[in-house]
C-alpha cells in the first residue's frame, strides 16, 4: 500500500496572492506564451504554477519528524507561502534562481516519498529517487498546465482530442526544448559575427528564425499581391475642406484598413434596386479631440459616404448608424424599417453585398480617415481567390437561437475575396519557407538526417518544420483579425479580434485590415507577437527534455498511468471548442498538413467524442447531458485508476451557476453563435436530487457527484479568481468568472468498511465528524490569509473530504445523503463555526451577509459573487429573482432599503429571505414609522423573529466596518423592536387615543 503524505494544497494556500497574480496576468499581452495561438478559457500560468507546486510539496503537518509542533509547522508553511507568492509573479516567470528553489522543494518532498515507499512492490517503477514522476494533462487545451509542470522540472505530457489544442501544446512543451539553446540559422544572423556568437538561451534562436523567415514571407507576399493593397495619395482637392489633411498633401500614405458596411436591397419598392447599408455606427473615432465619423449623403436616388472630423452635429444618429433600437435597421433613403429576418432572407438568397464607407491610413501621429475611393473599391473586387475553405460551418450555426445564417454556410464565407487571396498566399509561403529554412540550416552546419519533426527529429528537416509551425500560427492569429466579421474599434482605432468572446458575433460593418502594413492586423505585427510569445516557453537545464503532446480521447487514454495529473476539463456546454476551432483548423490544415499528416487527417476537428453537451450532435438536451456526464465520469474514473498514488489529482472546474431547468428566452440579435451557456447546466441527476418546481441541481453539484462516482475522494476546493475585470461578456450571458480547483485522491478502503470497502455513516455521524474536523481546517485557511469571500468555498474541501470518506452517508430513513444535502450540511457546520446565529438563515441570506461584509451596498465583480454563491448553495440568478440584488454588466450589488418596492407582500413572495425581510422592515420604519414596520411583522408572523437576529449581526458588521448610516438602520430596528412587535400583535395599528387640544 502506498504511503502518501498530505500535500500543501490539501491544507492551505496563499490564495489571495495567487488570485491577484492570475488576474493581473490576463492583461499581459506581449511576451506571454498564450499569444502563440488563441484558446478559449485558458488557465493563467500563475495559477497553474502554484497549484502544481502545492500539489507536489508536502504540508509541514505531514512531516512531524522535522516539524514536531504546530508552531514549527505553521512557520514552515508560511515559508512555503512566501515562496509561492514570489513564484506566481509574472516578472518571475523566467527567474531561474527562483524556479530552482521551487524545484528543490519538489525534489525534497519527492525523495521523502521515495523513502516512505522503499518497500512498495512497484518501488522501482513508481518511486525512483533519481527521477521525478512525469506529469500529464488529459484535457490539455491551451497548454498552460503542461508548460508550468515542465517549468517546475517535470517531464510533461499533454493530450487532447482537438488537433488545434495538440498543435498548441507541441508548440509550448515539445518543440522549444528540442531546439533549446541553438543559434538561429538564417543568413543574416550567421553573417553578423557579434549576433551569431552571442548566447542564445531557451527558444531565443528559434524565435529569431521565426522573425526572419516571417519577414521574408511578408516581403514575398507583397511581391505577389501588393497590387491588391494600394497606397493612397492625398491631393489638394481632398484637403480643400479638411484642414487636418493639408500636412499630407502630395504624400503617399499606407492604408491600414478599409471600412465596409454590408448592404441589402431596400425593402421599399420605390428603392428596390438600391443596396442600402447596414451600418451599426457611423463613428470612426471617439477619442476625445480626435473624433471622426462617416456622413451619408443622399442624392439623385442614391447615396454616397463622406468622412468628417470633429464631433457630429447629430451625435445619436452618428452613433447608431442605420440601426434601430428595436432589433432592426432602416432604409437610408426612405427610412423604412426592416428586421433581421428580412436581412437573413436577402443574404441567403445571395443579395447581401458590401459598400466601402471609409479608408483609414497611417499618419504622423495617428490615424487619418479618408473618403471612400471608387478605385480602391474596384481593386478590392478584382481579387480572385484560387482556394477557399469549403468545410461547412454547421456546428457554428446549429444552436443559433433564431436559426439565421446571413449567407454564411462554409468557413470560406467568413472572408472577403481579397482576404482569401492574401491568406492563401501566406499559406502557400509556409511550405516555401520551410524548404528555405532547411537549406539554410544545412548551410549553417546542422546535419540533415531526413527525420521529420513528427518522428522526434532534431536535424535540419525537423528544425525547418518547427519554424514552419510557428509561421502557421501567424496565419491563425492573422485570420482572427483578417475576416469579414472583425469590427473597427472606434476607441482603439484599429481592427478588433473576431473572438472577443467564445462565439462568432455578427458584424454589419467591418474593417478589412491591410496585412502588408505595419499596423494592427498586419503580418509583421502578428509575427513579432508570436516571436515574443515563444521566448518564455523554455527555462533552465531541467526542462531541456522535450515534452510530448498527443491526440487522445480523455475517456479512453492510458497516458496518465503513474503520472502526476492536473487538468482543466470542458465545462458542460459553455464552450464548443471543436466548432470554434474549426475556424483555425481549416487554415492550419492547409499549411501544416505535410508536417503533421496524422493530426490533420480529417477535414474538420473531430466532434463526436468531444466531452461537451452539444444538443445538435445528440438530438436533444437530455441526450447531450447524459453523454457529457457519462463521458466525464469515465474520464475521471481513468484518472482515479491511473494517476500516481502518492499525489492528489487537481481538477479545474468553472461551471456557471444556474438553477432553472429551461434556458432563458432568446433575445433578438445578430450573433452567429449564441452567447455561452444558452441552456441549463447541471440538469437533474439521480445522485444529486433536484428541487421542487421544475428546478434542476446546479452544475457544481453534478460535477462533484460525477467526480465522486468516478472513485475520487475530495480533499480540497480552492476558488481561483482568474478572469479580467474588463472581460468582453458579463453576467448577461452568464460568463465564466472564476475557477474552482478540486483536489482529489482515489478513494481507498478503510478498515471494517464492509463489502463495499468503505464504511457507512449515519447523518449524525457525518455531522459530528464535520464539527470535529472543520474548525481546525478553517484555522489553517484563515492563517493562509484567505479572503472572506473565498473562505466558504475553500471550506467545502475539508467538508467533502469527510463526506467522501464513506461509501454512503445515510439519513434517518436509511436513504443515501446526496451531494446537495452534504453541501448544505457542510455550509451549516461552517456557519456554526463562524457565527452561531447565522445558522438559522436561508442560503440567500447567508450569501448576502458574506457579500455585505466585503462590499456593503457597493458594486462588486460578478465572478466573485458567483464563486461565493456556489459555496452558499445558491445562485446569483436566483437572488435576482428573489429581489435582493441587481446584476448587470458584470457587476453585482445588493439593493438598498430605499430601492425595495413599497407594496411588498411577504405572503406572495415565493422566495422569501431573511435578508429582504430585514431591509423591508428598515424601509418601512424609515418611511412609515413603527406602525408600518409592525404591519409587516404581523404579516410575517413567526418568521419575523429571525429578522431581528440578522439585524443584530448586521449592526455588528456595520460598526466594525465603520459604515455609520447602515449601522443606524439596524440599530434603530433593534431598538424599535419591542414597540414594533407590540403593535404587530394589535394588527400593526397603534391603539386609538384621546385627541389632544394642542398638537
LOBAKE-892365 format. One record per residue (C-alpha): residue in three letters; x, y, z. Coordinates in steps of 0.2 Angstrom, whole numbers, plus 5000, padded with zeros to 4 digits. Example, Ala and Ser with C-alpha at 12.3 -4.5 7.8 and 13.67 -1.06 7.14 Angstrom:
BEGIN
ALA506249785039SER506849955036
This chain:
BEGIN
UNK500050005000UNK500650174996UNK501250295010UNK500650465005UNK500950625015UNK499750765014UNK500250895002UNK500251085005UNK498751104993UNK497650995004UNK497951105019UNK498151285015UNK498751415001UNK499151595000UNK497551614989UNK497451794988UNK499251814981UNK498851684968UNK497251764963UNK497951934961UNK499451874951UNK498251774940UNK497051914937UNK498552034933UNK499251904921UNK497651914910UNK498152094905UNK499852044899UNK499952044880UNK501752054875UNK502951904878UNK501651794885UNK501551614879UNK499651624877UNK499951744862UNK500651604852UNK498851554847UNK497051584853UNK496251464865UNK494651484875UNK494651494894UNK496551464896UNK497151454914UNK498351584919UNK500151524921UNK500251594939UNK498851484945UNK499451334936UNK501251354943UNK500551374961UNK499351234960UNK500651104953UNK501951164966UNK500751144980UNK500150984973UNK501950904975UNK502650984990UNK502250905007UNK501251005020UNK502351035036UNK501050945046UNK501350785037UNK503250795041UNK503150785061UNK504950715061UNK505550885055UNK504251005062UNK503550925078UNK502551065085UNK501051165077UNK502151325079UNK503551245069UNK502351185056UNK501551355054UNK503251435052UNK503751315038UNK502051335030UNK502251525030UNK504051505022UNK503251405008UNK501951535006UNK503251665003UNK504051564990UNK502351534981UNK501951724982UNK503651764973UNK503351614961UNK501751674954UNK502351854950UNK502451874931UNK504151954932UNK504751794940UNK504151684926UNK505951654919UNK506851684935UNK507951534935UNK508651564953UNK506851564960UNK506251424949UNK507751324956UNK507151354973UNK505451284969UNK506151134960UNK507251094975UNK505751094987UNK504850974975UNK506450864975UNK506450874994UNK504750804996UNK504950684982UNK506450604990UNK505550595006UNK504150504997UNK505350384990UNK506050345007UNK504250315014UNK503950194999UNK505550104998UNK504749935001UNK503249964989UNK503049824977UNK503249944962UNK504550054970UNK505750034956UNK504450094944UNK503450224954UNK504750284967UNK506450314959UNK507350444970UNK508350494955UNK506950544943UNK505450644947UNK503750574941UNK503150634924UNK501650754923UNK500050734912UNK498550844907UNK497250744898UNK496250894893UNK497751004889UNK496851144879UNK497951294878UNK499451214887UNK499651314902UNK499751164914UNK500951064905UNK502051214902UNK502151254920UNK502451074925UNK503951074913UNK504551244920UNK504451164938UNK505651024932UNK504350884927UNK504350784911UNK502750854904UNK501450754893UNK499950834886UNK498450764876UNK496850824869UNK495550764856UNK495650934847UNK497050944835UNK497251134836UNK497551104855UNK498850964852UNK499751084840UNK499751224853UNK500451104866UNK501851044854UNK502251224851UNK502351254870UNK503151104878UNK503850994864UNK504651094850UNK505551234861UNK506551114872UNK507051004857UNK508051154849UNK508451254865UNK510051344866UNK510351344847UNK510851494837UNK509751544823UNK510151484805UNK509651624795UNK510951704784UNK510851874792UNK511151804809UNK512651704803UNK513351854794UNK513351954809UNK514851884819UNK514351984835UNK512551914834UNK513051744830UNK514251724844UNK513051784857UNK512251664869UNK510551604863UNK509551544878UNK508051434878UNK507051464862UNK507851634858UNK508751564842UNK507151484836UNK506151634839UNK507451744829UNK507251624814UNK505351644815UNK505551834815UNK506751824800UNK505851704789UNK504151784794UNK504851944787UNK505451854771UNK503651784769UNK502951964771UNK504152034758UNK503751894746UNK501951914748UNK502052104744UNK502852054728UNK501451934723UNK499952034730UNK500552204734UNK499452274719UNK497852224729UNK498352344743UNK498652514735UNK499352664745UNK498352824744UNK499053004739UNK498253154747UNK497853284735UNK497453474737UNK495653434732UNK495453314746UNK496153434758UNK495153584752UNK493853564767UNK494953464778UNK496253564787UNK496953404795UNK497453344778UNK498453494772UNK500153424780UNK499953274770UNK499553344753UNK500653264739UNK501153124751UNK500852944748UNK500052864764UNK499952674768UNK498252614771UNK497952524787UNK496152474784UNK494652484773UNK493052504782UNK491552424774UNK489652414778UNK488652264772UNK487152304761UNK485452234756UNK484152284744UNK483052414751UNK481352344757UNK480452504750UNK479852464732UNK480252644727UNK482152604730UNK482152414727UNK483652424715UNK484752524728UNK485952424740UNK485652514757UNK486952504770UNK486852404787UNK487952514797UNK487952494816UNK488852654818UNK489552794808UNK490852844821UNK492652814816UNK493552884831UNK492852934848UNK494452984856UNK494253154864UNK494953284852UNK495153164838UNK493353124834UNK492953074816UNK491353004808UNK490552954791UNK489153064785UNK488052984772UNK487453104758UNK485853054750UNK485753124732UNK485053084715UNK484052924721UNK485652854729UNK486952904742UNK488752924745UNK489852924760UNK491053064766UNK492153074781UNK492053224793UNK493253264808UNK492653334824UNK491053294834UNK489553264824UNK488053384825UNK486853244827UNK487853134839UNK486553004842UNK486252974823UNK488152954820UNK488252834835UNK486852724829UNK487152724810UNK485652644801UNK485252534816UNK483652554826UNK483552514844UNK482152384842UNK483252254833UNK483052324816UNK483852434803UNK483152574792UNK483252614774UNK484452754772UNK483452834758UNK481652804763UNK481852774782UNK480852614780UNK481252494794UNK481652314792UNK482152174804UNK483452034804UNK482351904796UNK482252014780UNK484152034781UNK484451844783UNK483251804768UNK484151934757UNK485851864762UNK485451684760UNK484751724743UNK486451794738UNK485951984738UNK487052044753UNK488452154747UNK489652274754UNK490052464752UNK491652554756UNK491252684769UNK492952754773UNK494852724772UNK496052734786UNK497852774783UNK499452794794UNK499852974798UNK501253054808UNK500453044825UNK498952934822UNK497652884810UNK497052984795UNK495252954790UNK494852974771UNK493352974760UNK493052804751UNK493852804734UNK493052704719UNK494652644713UNK495052564729UNK493352484729UNK493652414711UNK495352344716UNK494652254731UNK493352174720UNK494652124707UNK495351994719UNK495151814713UNK495451684726UNK496051514719UNK495551424735UNK494351444750UNK493951334764UNK492351244760UNK492151154776UNK490351184782UNK490151284797UNK488651184803UNK489151174821UNK489451364822UNK487651384817UNK486651244824UNK486251324841UNK485851494834UNK484351554844UNK483451624828UNK484151504816UNK484951644805UNK486451614794UNK486551784785UNK487351694770UNK488751614780UNK488751424776UNK490651374775UNK492151444783UNK492651524767UNK491151634768UNK491951724783UNK493251814772UNK493151944758UNK493951884741UNK495451994744UNK495751924762UNK495651744754UNK496951794741UNK498151854755UNK497851714767UNK498151584753UNK499651674748UNK500351664765UNK499851484767UNK500751434752UNK502351534758UNK502451424774UNK502951274763UNK504251384754UNK504951454770UNK505151284777UNK506151224762UNK507251394763UNK507551364782UNK508051184778UNK509351244766UNK510051374777UNK510151254792UNK511151134782UNK512251284777UNK512451334795UNK513151154799UNK511551074805UNK511550894799UNK510150844788UNK509650664794UNK507950674785UNK507050634801UNK505450744802UNK504850844817UNK503350724820UNK504650574822UNK505650664835UNK506950734823UNK508250864828UNK509150894811UNK508951024798UNK507250954791UNK506450944809UNK507151114813UNK506351194797UNK504751114801UNK504751184818UNK505051354811UNK503551324800UNK502351284814UNK502551454821UNK502451534804UNK500751434803UNK500251514819UNK500551684812UNK499151644799UNK498051584813UNK498251744823UNK498051844806UNK496351774802UNK495751824820UNK495852004813UNK495851974794UNK494051924791UNK492452004787UNK491751994804UNK493152094813UNK492452264818UNK493352434818UNK493752494836UNK493252674836UNK494052694853UNK495652594849UNK495752654831UNK496152484824UNK495352324818UNK494752214833UNK494852024835UNK493451914830UNK493551814845UNK493251944859UNK492151804867UNK491851614864UNK490751644850UNK490651714832UNK489751884833UNK488951954818UNK489652124812UNK488652234800UNK490152344796UNK491852284797UNK493752334795UNK494752244781UNK496552264788UNK498052284777UNK499152134781UNK500652214772UNK500652374783UNK501552384799UNK499952424810UNK498752314820UNK498152174809UNK499652164799UNK500852014796UNK502352104803UNK501452144820UNK500751974822UNK502451884818UNK503351994831UNK502051944844UNK502251764840UNK504151784842UNK503951864859UNK502751734865UNK504051594861UNK505451654871UNK504751624889UNK504251444885UNK505951364890UNK506951404906UNK508451314913UNK509351154911UNK508051044920UNK506751074906UNK507951034891UNK507050864889UNK505550894877UNK503850864882UNK502650764872UNK500850814865UNK499650684858UNK497950674851UNK496950564863UNK495250544870UNK495250584888UNK493950444891UNK495050304884UNK496850364886UNK498150274896UNK499450404896UNK499050464914UNK499750294921UNK500950334935UNK501050524932UNK500550674942UNK498950744935UNK498250924934UNK496850954921UNK495651084916UNK494150984908UNK492751064897UNK491351144906UNK489751064901UNK489051174887UNK490051334890UNK491151324875UNK491051224859UNK492951204857UNK492851094842UNK491551204832UNK492551364836UNK494251294832UNK493751234815UNK493951424811UNK495851404813UNK495951214809UNK495451234790UNK496951364788UNK498151264799UNK497751104789UNK498151194773UNK499951254778UNK500451114790UNK499750954785UNK501350904777UNK502250924794UNK500850834804UNK499850724792UNK499050624805UNK498550774816UNK497750854801UNK497050694793UNK495150744795UNK494350884785UNK493750964802UNK494050954820UNK493350784827UNK491750824837UNK490850654840UNK491850614855UNK492150794862UNK491550804880UNK490450954878UNK488550944880UNK488051004862UNK486250964858UNK486350964839UNK487550824840UNK486550714851UNK484750754846UNK484150834862UNK484750924878UNK484450774889UNK485450664877UNK486850784877UNK486850804896UNK486950614898UNK488350604885UNK489350734895UNK489050654912UNK489450484906UNK490950534897UNK491650644910UNK491350514924UNK492350384913UNK493750514910UNK493850544929UNK493750364933UNK495350334922UNK496250474931UNK495750394948UNK496450224942UNK498050284933UNK498650444942UNK500250424953UNK499650364970UNK500750474980UNK500050634974UNK498250714973UNK497450754957UNK496950934954UNK495450974943UNK494951154937UNK493051174937UNK492251334930UNK490451294929UNK489251444928UNK487851434941UNK486051414935UNK484551354945UNK483251354931UNK483051194920UNK482551294905UNK483551414895UNK483251604896UNK482151674882UNK483151704866UNK483551894863UNK483351964845UNK485151994840UNK486451974827UNK487551844835UNK488151704823UNK488451594838UNK487351614854UNK488251684870UNK489051554881UNK487851434891UNK486251454882UNK485351324892UNK485451234908UNK487051174916UNK486951034928UNK485250964924UNK484450834935UNK485550694941UNK484850554952UNK486350554964UNK486150744967UNK484250774968UNK483350914962UNK482251054969UNK480351074968UNK479551174955UNK480551114940UNK482251174945UNK483751074942UNK485351044953UNK486751154949UNK488151104938UNK489351124953UNK488450984962UNK488350874947UNK490150894943UNK490550854961UNK489450694960UNK490250644944UNK492050654952UNK491450554967UNK490650424957UNK492250404947UNK493150344963UNK493850504970UNK493850574987UNK493950764988UNK495150845000UNK495151024994UNK494251154985UNK495151314980UNK494251464972UNK495451544959UNK494851714953UNK495651714936UNK494651824924UNK495052004919UNK493852134926UNK493552204909UNK493152044901UNK492052064885UNK490551974891UNK489751994908UNK488351924918UNK487051944905UNK487751794896UNK488251704912UNK490051714908UNK491451614917UNK492251724930UNK493251604941UNK493851434943UNK493751314957UNK495251194959UNK494651024966UNK495950924975UNK495650744974UNK496350574979UNK495750404974UNK494650334987UNK495450194997UNK494650055008UNK494550095026UNK494649955040UNK493049875044UNK492249955028UNK491149805024UNK490849735007UNK491049894998UNK492749935006UNK492250095014UNK491250125030UNK489450185031UNK489050335042UNK487450405048UNK486950585045UNK487350615064UNK489050535062UNK489450645047UNK488950805056UNK489950755071UNK491450725061UNK491250895052UNK491050985069UNK492650895075UNK493750925059UNK493151085051UNK493751205064UNK495551155063UNK495351165044UNK494651335045UNK496051395056UNK497351335043UNK496351435029UNK496251595039UNK498151585044UNK498451575025UNK497651745023UNK496251685013UNK494951815008UNK493251805017UNK492351795001UNK493451634997UNK493351555014UNK491651475012UNK492151394995UNK493851335002UNK492951255017UNK491951145006UNK493651045003UNK493950985020UNK492050955022UNK491950845006UNK493450755012UNK492450695027UNK490950655015UNK491950555003UNK492750455017UNK491250345017UNK490450235005UNK488750305010UNK488050435022UNK486350385027UNK484950495033UNK483650455047UNK482650355034UNK484150255028UNK484250345011UNK485950405004UNK486350585008UNK486550674991UNK487950794987UNK486750934988UNK486250885005UNK488050855010UNK488551035004UNK487051105014UNK487751015030UNK489451075027UNK488851255025UNK487851235041UNK489351175051UNK490451315043UNK489151445048UNK489051375066UNK490951395066UNK490951575060UNK489451635069UNK488151535078UNK486651645075UNK486951635056UNK486451455056UNK484551505056UNK484651605040UNK484251545022UNK485651515009UNK485251685000UNK485451775017UNK487051695021UNK487751745004UNK487051925006UNK487851935024UNK489551875017UNK489451995002UNK488852145013UNK490352115025UNK491552135010UNK490652264999UNK489152345008UNK487952404996UNK489352454983UNK489552354967UNK490752204966UNK491352084952UNK490051964946UNK491351824946UNK491751844965UNK489851844968UNK489651684958UNK491051604967UNK490351644984UNK488551584978UNK489251414974UNK489951404992UNK488251464999UNK487251334989UNK486351474979UNK486551574963UNK486651754958UNK485151724946UNK484151654960UNK484451804971UNK484051924957UNK482351834956UNK482151844974UNK482352034973UNK483852064984UNK485152114972UNK485452184955UNK486652104942UNK487152184926UNK488652224915UNK489752104925UNK489352194942UNK488352144956UNK487652254971UNK486352224985UNK484852334984UNK484752474997UNK483152485008UNK482552634998UNK482652544982UNK481452404988UNK479652404982UNK478452484994UNK477052364990UNK477952214995UNK476852075002UNK477851935011UNK476351815009UNK476551824990UNK478451814990UNK478951644983UNK480751664988UNK480651745005UNK482351785013UNK482851845030UNK483951975021UNK482452055012UNK481352045027UNK482652155037UNK482852285024UNK480952295020UNK480752325039UNK482152455038UNK481252545023UNK479552535032UNK480252605048UNK481152755039UNK479652795028UNK478152755039UNK478752735056UNK478452595069UNK476652565063UNK477252525045UNK478552415051UNK477352325063UNK476152295049UNK477552195040UNK477952105056UNK476152055058UNK476151985041UNK477751895043UNK477251805059UNK478551695067UNK479751725053UNK480051905060UNK481051855075UNK482451785064UNK482551955056UNK482952035072UNK484451915074UNK485051965057UNK484852155062UNK486052125077UNK487352035066UNK487252175053UNK487452315066UNK489052225072UNK489752215054UNK489252395050UNK490052455066UNK491652355063UNK491752415045UNK491352595051UNK489852615040UNK488852735051UNK487252755040UNK486952575039UNK487352545057UNK486052675062UNK484752575051UNK485052415060UNK485252495077UNK483552585075UNK482652425070UNK483352335085UNK482952475097UNK481152495090UNK480852305090UNK479852295107UNK478652435101UNK478552355083UNK478152185090UNK476852265102UNK475952355088UNK476052195077UNK475052105090UNK473752235088UNK473752205069UNK475052335065UNK474052485071UNK474352605086UNK472952605099UNK471752755097UNK472052885110UNK471053045115UNK471453195104UNK472553325112UNK471953515112UNK473653565105UNK474753465094
